[in-house]
Amino acid sequence: MLQRSKIIRSRDEWKLKAVQRAEEIREHRKTQRRYRQRIAQLQTEIRALEQTAEKKTHWYPPQVGISLT
């Protein structure tokens, strides 16, 4: 039969590994969330730039020599 101290030590090692694993997973999720937010921000910037580029391409210069009266 295992001694009580061996069982307790084994259990403590298991708990420590579980806590470390949980911290790693938590940090990974935080990093992923930051990346997703940054990607969304960049996508909105790209859309805004594309819209301004479309507005510039549809601009027609004024015709010289035509009177409106």
PLY file of the C-alpha trace (Angstrom):
ply
format ascii 1.0
element vertex 69
property float x
property float y
property float z
element edge 68
property int vertex1
property int vertex2
end_header
0.00 0.00 0.00
1.18 3.50 -0.78
2.19 5.68 2.04
0.05 8.67 2.77
2.89 11.14 2.01
3.38 9.64 -1.47
-0.32 9.97 -2.24
-0.39 13.58 -1.05
2.76 14.47 -3.01
1.37 12.84 -6.14
-1.89 14.74 -5.74
-0.05 18.03 -5.22
2.01 17.48 -8.38
-1.16 16.74 -10.34
-2.84 19.89 -9.00
0.20 22.01 -9.87
0.23 20.68 -13.43
-3.50 21.33 -13.77
-3.12 24.91 -12.54
-0.22 25.58 -14.92
-2.14 24.10 -17.82
-5.16 26.26 -17.00
-2.99 29.39 -16.87
-1.47 28.57 -20.26
-4.91 28.04 -21.77
-6.17 31.30 -20.25
-3.19 33.25 -21.64
-3.71 31.64 -25.04
-7.35 32.72 -25.06
-6.41 36.28 -24.10
-3.85 36.42 -26.89
-6.32 35.04 -29.41
-8.92 37.60 -28.32
-6.40 40.45 -28.80
-5.51 39.14 -32.25
-9.18 38.87 -33.27
-9.83 42.43 -32.09
-6.80 43.73 -34.00
-7.90 41.88 -37.14
-11.39 43.37 -36.87
-9.92 46.84 -36.41
-7.70 46.46 -39.46
-10.61 45.16 -41.53
-12.69 48.22 -40.68
-9.76 50.46 -41.64
-9.43 48.62 -44.95
-13.15 49.06 -45.67
-12.93 52.78 -44.90
-9.91 53.18 -47.18
-11.63 51.25 -49.96
-14.68 53.49 -49.69
-12.57 56.65 -49.92
-10.74 55.16 -52.89
-14.08 54.48 -54.63
-15.19 58.05 -54.02
-11.99 59.35 -55.60
-12.36 57.18 -58.69
-15.90 58.48 -59.34
-14.85 62.10 -59.25
-15.21 63.93 -62.53
-13.21 67.09 -63.20
-15.22 70.21 -64.09
-15.51 70.92 -67.80
-13.92 74.16 -68.82
-15.68 76.46 -71.28
-19.28 75.45 -70.57
-21.45 78.25 -69.24
-24.40 77.45 -67.06
-26.41 80.57 -67.89
0 1
1 2
2 3
3 4
4 5
5 6
6 7
7 8
8 9
9 10
10 11
11 12
12 13
13 14
14 15
15 16
16 17
17 18
18 19
19 20
20 21
21 22
22 23
23 24
24 25
25 26
26 27
27 28
28 29
29 30
30 31
31 32
32 33
33 34
34 35
35 36
36 37
37 38
38 39
39 40
40 41
41 42
42 43
43 44
44 45
45 46
46 47
47 48
48 49
49 50
50 51
51 52
52 53
53 54
54 55
55 56
56 57
57 58
58 59
59 60
60 61
61 62
62 63
63 64
64 65
65 66
66 67
67 68
